[in-house]
Amino acid sequence: MPKFVMKIHEDHFGNKVVAASDSDIIGKDITDSDRGIEIRVSKDFYGETEFELGDIIKYILEVGNANVMGTGIVDALIEENVVDPVHVVMIGDVKHAQIYRIYS
C-alpha cells in the first residue's frame, strides 16, 4: 500500500490548504518537458509526516482546499470520490489535482 505525507498550510487570515503527496516522490523533480514545467516535490510544502488515507480525506473535507501530487494519492482520492478524474492533470508521468471549496 502506498504511503502518503501531508502538511496543512494556514495564512494570516486563517485560510487553510492541505498539501498531500505520495511519500516516495518527496524531494524529486517532476518534469513535463513538452509544457516546460518542472516541479520540486518538496517536504517543505508537502510535509514529511506520513498519514493514513482516511486522515488525509478527513482533513481535505474539513479544510476544503487541497494540492495533491502523486499517482498513488490521486488514484486513492478518485476511488474514494474525493477527486473527480476529469480534473486530474498529468505532470510528466505523475498525477496532480487541486481541490477548492467555492463559497457563494
N, C-alpha and C positions, 0 to 999 in steps of 0.2 A: 504494500500500500504506500502511495506517495506520501511524503512528509511536506508540511506546509509551514511557512513562517508568516507572521503578521505583526503590524505595528499600527497604532492609531495616532493620527496627527490631529492637532487641535490648534486653530488660530486664536488670535486675541479676542475674537467675538464669541468664541465657544463653538464655532462650526467644526465638525469633525469629518475626517475621511479615513477609511480603513484601507491600508495598503497590505496586500497579501500576495504571496508568491510560492512557487514550488521551491523547496529549500535547496534543491540540487543546482539551481541556476543563480543563486546568490553569488555576487562577485564576478559574474560572467558578463561579457559584452554580447548583446543580441544585435545582429546586423541584418538589414534588408538593403542590399546594395542597389536593387532596382529603384527604390524610392529614396535612397540616400539617407537612411535612418540608421543610427547606431545608438543603442541604449545600454547603459551600465545598470545592471540589476543589483543595486547596492543594498547592503544591510542597513545603511543609514536611513534609507527610505522604506524598504520592505521589512526591516527588522531581522532579528536572528533567533528570536524565541519561537520554538515550534508550538503549534496549536493543533488540536483536533479539528476536523472539518466542521463538526457541529458547533464548536465555539466560534469559528470564523463566520459561519452563517448567522449565528445569533448576533454577533457584533455588526455585520453588514445590515441586517434587518433593523437593528436598533438605530444605527447611525444613518443609514440610507444612502451613503455615498462611499464608493469604493473604487480603487485602482487595483486590478488583479492581473498578474503576469505569470504565465506558465501554463503549459498544456494540461498538466495534471489538475491544478486547482480550477482552471476554467471548465474543463470537462466535468469535474465533480459538481461545480455550481450549476452547470447546464442540467446534469442529471437530477439535481435537487430543485430544479425550476426557479433558481435564483437569477440565472443569466439566460437570456434568450439567445440561441445560437446565431440568429440573424445579425446580432450586434457585435459579434466577435470579429476581431481583426487579427490577421497574421502579421507578425513582425519577424521576418525571416521564416524560420520553421517553428516559432513559438506563438501560442495563442495569447491574446491580450483582450481584456474587457474593462470597461468603465461603467459604473453604476451611479446613477444620480436620482435623488429624490427631488421631484419637482413640486413646488408649493404654488398653490393658486389662491 
